[in-house]
Amino acid sequence: MIKKESSVRERIWEIDVLRGILVIIMVVLHILFDLEFVYNIPIGYGTGFIDKIRIVVATLFIMVSGISTAFSKNSFKRGVVVLSAALLISFVTFIVGREYFISFGVLHLIGLCMIVSPFLKKIPTPSLLILSLIIGMTQFVIPYVEVSHNYFFMFGFYNDKFASADYYPVFPWAWAFLFGIVLSRLFYREKKSIFKFTIKENPIGFLGRNSLLIYLIHQPIILLLLAILMRIFA
């Protein structure tokens, strides 16, 4: 019991709250996704304001993961767990159907980045920042690179035969993870909150601390609830 309380106190509350807010928005986005692609309701997912929100949320998720490596005692081990969860999602979505198959989503990217983070932590901050910018700039180059195969899809190189319902390749999305490590060195060098006040235990922080579990179970729950609601109001 004492150990548990100590562990809670050591957490950076604003990171948990931010991640919790992102989890809530992610769930809402996935509800909209299901309404459009499962129930054919024209929400406009993937376009306009909704798509901009998706990009912001994904970027912050990846960036927060980069920041969090500063507080992790074994980011490699944590990365293996996250990547294993991502591969489980790939397996399940492959069985469900090609239109829902996730070959390399945001969880795959985060898991891979966490696995290589022990190496990234050895790179000096200025060099890491430059590398982050270079990776980010690849978004202006990769679309013009033509490939005859999809062997390097995880790096952003693919042709018209490739498909993934959720796709966040290393280039350019890994820039946010590297930038997160840079931010951790600038603001969390002492591994404590940057605020002089704290927020007590709350539901949003709880969601943030359990984001991986929620990521794994939220879609089946959403689909079940939507199926019930559609049956009731049909």
Secondary structure, 3 states (H helix, E strand, C coil): CHHHHHHHHHCCHHHHHHHHHHHHHHHHHHHHHHHHHCCCCCCCCCCHHHHHHHHHHHHHHHHHHHHHCCCCCCHHHHHHHHHHHHHHHHHHHHHHCHHHCCCECHHHHHHHHHHHHHHHCCCCHHHHHHHHHHHHHHHHCHHHCCCCCCCCHHHCCCCCCCCCCCECCHHHHHHHHHHHHHHHHHHCCCCCCCCCCCCCCCHHHHHHHCHHHHHHHHHHHHHHHHHHHHHHHC
